[in-house]
């Protein structure tokens, strides 16, 4: 099983259509930012709904899955509040 890491904030440098899907089983889409109230913020790392939809569509077209990363750089406090 092969996983790839995709940073949503790099969308303009490499949109999902530019991913080499050969041999890739799953993409780990970075990242949802956890908030202290239990919600997640998708905007901080530029995971806008249209971009998420695009990634999921591309993955489906290539029989791959998409996992969502929760947390990342400087997001620890949202996880522990």
N, C-alpha and C positions, 0 to 999 in steps of 0.2 A: 504494500500500500504506500503510495507516495502522496505527501501533503505539500502544498505550496502556501506561502505566506503572502498576503496581499494587503498593503497599507492603503486605506481609503484616501488618505491625504496625498497620495502620489498619483491620483487618477489622471491628472493632466499629462504626466510623463508616460503613464502606461495604463490606458483604459483596459477593461476586461477583454476587449476584442483583440488586444495585442498579446495576451497570455499564450504561451505554448502549452496547449492542453495535452499533448502527447504523453502518455504514461502518468498523467496526473489524476489521482482519484478524488482528491478533496482540496478545497481552498479554505484557509483560515483567514477570514476577513477581519481586519483590525480597524477600529475597535469601538466598542460601546463604552462610554465613560460612566461608571456607576456613581449614583448620587446618594447622599446620606439618607434620603427619604425612601429609598428602595427603587426609585426609577432609574432609567438610563438616559444619557444624553448622547444622541447620535451625531450631533452637529460638531462637537469639539474636534473629532478626527475625520470630519467630512463624509460621514456615512449617510448621505441623504437618501430618502426613499427611492428615488429614481435610479440611483447608483446601485443600491442593494438589489433592486429588481433586475437591473442589467446583469449583475454578477450571477444571480440565481438563474436567469435565463441562459447565460453562456454555459454555466456549469451543467445545467440539464441537457443542453445541446451536445455536451461531451460526456454524458453519463458520469458526472462527478457530483460531489456534494459541496455545500458551503457551510462552514461553521463560523459562528460569530464569537470573536474574542471580547470578553468583558474585562475591562481594566487595561492598564498600560502605564506608561511613564507618568508619574505624579498623580495616579488615581487611587492610591492606597487608601486615602482617607475616606473616600466614598464607600469602600468595602468594609471599613471597620466602625463607621459611625452607627 
